[in-house]
């Protein structure tokens, strides 16, 4: 029969072996988790000029039904700095990582605000995507004047709005009654924002997706394609007006959810 000293030594050896096994399991689990990002469940939506957060009203229920936490930022439209500030506050209110989505002017806003470390990926919806040191007014000179913006209304304080005819062109694939509603609820934008120089380009360091609207009359479709190509964004083209999130909400939501899924897996969007 083994001595008590032998049994003590054996017990000590078994505990030591079990501890080594536990440490090894923890190490392997840690290694397996490297490069696997936490699931992205937050979506922050940034609207464009002349509208507000309700412009995402058709997309929000789709995302919510899939379990995403959705926040539509209400931009003041007073300056790029103010709009970026509002977006940063929305990002700070999230728990975990976020997909940041920008439409039209909102693309400029997410280009600046998207450098936030909690942003896992960017989605541009018929949006401007300038580089550092660029202004969207200068970039637009390379393309035909957009029909929806040919005759904007600018008040004495420099705030710009659109006429009913402008909104009809902006949302050419929606019922004409939508233009009347848009005129009544539009948010005037400080016209100087279009000449504001961008100070940082988040798309250079974040996975990026772009939705081109082929019927767009507010930003030239070829300008949108150029933005997407320069960013090396995963690109989707929709036969839609400038407000594809209202006329093709399922397709827009699908791209946003794809961004969330691939950003979660650490998959770059560029092709």
N, C-alpha and C positions, 0 to 999 in steps of 0.2 A: 504493500500500500504506500502511495507517495507520501513523503514527509510533508509537514505543514509548511516548511520553508519552500519546498518545490511548488506546492499549491499556491502560495502567495506570489511567487515569481511568475507562475503561469498566469494568474489573474492579472498581474501588472502588465504582462506582455499582451494579453488579450485587450485590455483597456487601451494600451498604447496603439495597438493595431487598429482598433475601432476609431480612435481619434484621428489617426492618419487617413483612414478611409473617409471620415466625415470631412476633413480638411480638403481632401482631393475632390470630393463631390461638390463642395462649395466653390472650389477653384474652377472646376469644369463648368458649373452653372454660370459663373461670372464670365468665363470666356465665351460661352454660348450666347450670352446676352450682348456682347460687344457688337456694335454696329446695328442693333435692332432698336429702332426708335419706339418710344411709347406711342400707342394709338392716338391719332389726332381726332379729337371729338369736338373741337371748337371751330366754328366758322364765323369770321368777322367780315361783313359786307360793307363796302364803301361806295356810295352812290356818286353820280356825276353832277355836272352843272345843271341848273334849272329845275332840279327835282329834289326829292328827299329820300329818306330810308324806305318809304312805302313803295318805291320803284322796284323793290325786291319782293313784293307781296306774293307773287306767284311762285317764287323759288323757295321762300322760307318754309312753307308747310311741307314741301317735299323733303327738304333736309331734316326738318324736325321729325318727320315720320320715320326716318332712318336712324334716329337716336342722336343726332348732332345737336349741340348747343349753339344756337344762332343769335348773333347780335348784328343789327343793322345800325351803323353809325349815322348820327345826324350831324352833317357838316355845317358849319356856319357860313361857308363859302365867302369868307371875308379876306382870307389870305392863305397862301400855301402853308405857312407856319401854323395858323389857327386850325386848319383842316388836319394837318399832321398831328397837332396836339390832341384834337378830339379823337383821332384814331388810336393814338398811343394810350389814351385813357381807357378806351374800349379794350385794348389788348391787355392792359394791366388788370382788368376786371376778370379775365379768364383764368381758369384753373387748368394748367397744362398747356400743351402746344396748340397752335392755331394755324389754320389756312386763311390767308388774307386775300380778299377778292376785291378788285376795283373795276368799276365801269366808267368809261369815258374819262372825264377829269379825275375820277377816283384812281385811275391808273397812275397819275402823277403822284397822288397822295401815298399810295402803297409803295411806290418806288422809293420814297423817302422813309416812310414809317416801317417798311418791311425789313429793315436791318435789325429790328428788335430780335433778341435771341430766342424769344418764344415763338417766332414765326417759322413754321416748318416748310412752307411753300407759298407761292404766289399764283393767283389766277387773274388774268387780264381779260375783261369782257368788252370787246370793241373799245379798247382803252388806249390812251396815250402811254408810252413807255419810254420816256427820255433817259438819256445818259447823264452822268455828272457834267455840269457846265452847260447843259442845253436848256432851251426854252421851247415850249410847244408851238409858240407863234412862229418861230424861225423854222422849225421842222416842217410846219404845214405849208410853207411857201413853195416847197418842191412839188406840191400836188394841186389839182384844180380846187377852186373855192368850193367848199361844201354847200349844196343848195339850202340846207336847213339853217345855215348861219349867214347867209348873204345879207340879210337885212335885220339884224338884231336891234332891239330897243335899248338905248343906253341913257340912263337918267343923269341929272346934273351932278350927282355924287359919284358917277362912274360905275353904277351897278347895271348889269346887263340882263335883259329878259328876252323871251321869244314871243312872237305873235302866234296866233292860232295857226296861220299858214306854216310858220316855222315848225310848230309841233306836228302838224300833219306830215311834213317831210321827215321829221325826226322819227316818227312812229308810223311809217307808211304802210306797215302790214297789220295795223290795229284799226278797229272801227273809228270813224271820224269823230264820234262823240268823245273818244279819249282825249283828243286835242283840246276840246273845250274844258275838260276836267283839269288837264295839265296846265293850261293857261291860268286857271283859277287858283291852283295850288302851288305853282312853281316858286322855287327859291331863287331870287336874284343873286347873281354872282358878281363879285368885284372884278371888273374887266382887266385889272392890272395883273391878276394871277396868271394870265396866259403868257405874260412876259417875264415871269419869275424864273430865275435860274435854279435848276435842281442841284443840290449839293452832294448827293450820294445816290447810287443806283443799287438797290437791294437785289435786283434780278441777276447781278453778277455773282452773287454768292448763295442764292437760293434756287431750288428746283422751281421751274416756271412753266405755266400753261397759258395758252392764248386762244381765245375764241374770236374768230374773224366773222364779221357780219357782211355778207357779200352784197346786200342791198343798202348798205349804210349811206346816208346822205348828210351825216354830220362829221364823220372822219372818212377819208377816202379808203376804200377796201385795200387798195395797194399800199397805202401807208400802214395800215394794220398788219398786212403781210410782211412789210419791211421790219416793223417792230418785232414781230414774232421770229423772223429769221435771224435778226441781229442778236436776240436774246437766246437763240437756240431753244426756243420754247416748244413743248409738245403742242401742236396746233390743230384746232378743229375749226372747220368752216361751216357756217350755218347760213342757209338762204333766209336771211332775216334782216330787219331794219336795225337801226342803231340800238334799239331797246330789245334785244333778243331775250333778255331775262323776263320780259313780259309776253312776248309773242312765241317764244320757244323755251319755256321754263324748265321742262323736263330735260331737254338736251343740255341746257346750261347747268342744271343741278347735277347731271351725270358727270360732267367734266370736273366740277368742284369735288364731288365724292371720289372721283378717280385720283385727284390730287391728294386728298386726305389719305386714301389707301396707300398710294405709292410713297408719299412722304413718310408715312408710318413705317414702311418697310425699308426706308432709306434708299429708295430707288430714284435716281436722277431722271428728270423729265426730258432732257434734251435728246433729240434724235438726229 
